[in-house]
């Protein structure tokens, strides 16, 4: 009884609606708290919060009663159950702690009280994460999240590759810029041990070249390279300081930056996108629950279309069955013939098609026979159908062998019972 209740669509949809309403109320409460004091928040929000906690606890108890502790925490949906259990546990603790804080509050404000209030608010906000439960029932959201989760491994190695590229080119550009700045200072002061004038401690007169902001250290160079391909910085703004290098390394730096932009934008990013798409498609295809949901949706859609088409064939005829004449008349319509052809059902031999659908051999086809017949004929031969044909062929061959052996025995007996000349008694006996 309890398992039937928790698996019923009404119960699932009801809990989902409560989760969404809780998320909306939580957002309104947080938004209103920006302009209200801690004690000025309307009483409707604590009441709504308490009702939501009670509903979540009832749901948790119903699931534990229906599946038991073992199946709930170790079953096929254990990860979703553990997720729900954690969120509900945090919500209950948040409610208990908030009630304790209100009963033991004082007029004085301390840092511990502020930290406690912040922890309570964070725990309440964490409850909104339970909206992720929708992923269990909405196939579109489930596909997106599964695709993202399956791409995390590829994303990690992509970030490692990009980090290596950033570091390699960052060291190159930093070295070119610092060498130019150091040489300029050596020529100006005659000091062989001069510091680069474009470092962060340089006088303001040197900062107009832009090298101080973009290329004076390896971390700054790596950040500049990252921003130049992600839209955080126009890469021409990062290129401009490199064109002002006066020691002959300017053209080399410009060419290297152009190579970097071309390599990352047209090679690394595109390959990364292709890998992510391939991984996402593979993960969506490999998810069994998602495949079952899609197959059920596809089957339901096909049944609905077949029922609609059958009612169009019946039209204004009396009863709810069609004859072979009605079937032939319907196949003369391009709409019906095209519909069957779209399901990979051949319409060349109408008689054979109608006979296959007429399972009770009444000469008429009703709605169930029409739908089941079209679903069985839909698409190429299935493995079960091929196995059934192979089994029936083996039975037929076995029966033929048995019949052949029986015919041979009859022939042998007839051969011995043939009337011989002068043997009238044996002829009568054989007859």
Secondary structure, DSSP 8 states (H G I E B T S, - for coil): -HHHHHTSHHHHHHHHHHHHHHHHHHHHHHHHTTSS-TT-S-HHHHHHHHHHHHHHHHHHHHHHHHHHHHHHHHSTTHHHHHHHHHHHHHHHHHHHHHHHHHHT--S---HHHHHHHHHHHHHHHHGGGGGGGGGGT-HHHHHHHHHHHHTHHHHHHHHHHHHHHHHHHHHHHHHHHHHHHHHHHHHHH--TT---TTSTTS-GGGGGGSHHHHSSSHHHHHHHHHHHHHTSS-HHHHHHHHHT--SS-HHHHHHHHHHHHHHIIIIIHHHHHHHHHHHHHHHHHH-HHHHHHHHHHHHHHHHHHHHHHHHHHHTT-SSS-B-HHHHHHHHTSHHHHHHHHHTT---S-HHHHHHHH-TT-SS-B-HHHHHHHHHHHSSS--HHHHHHHHHHHHHHHHHHHHHHHHHHHHHHHHHHTS--TT-HHHHHHH-
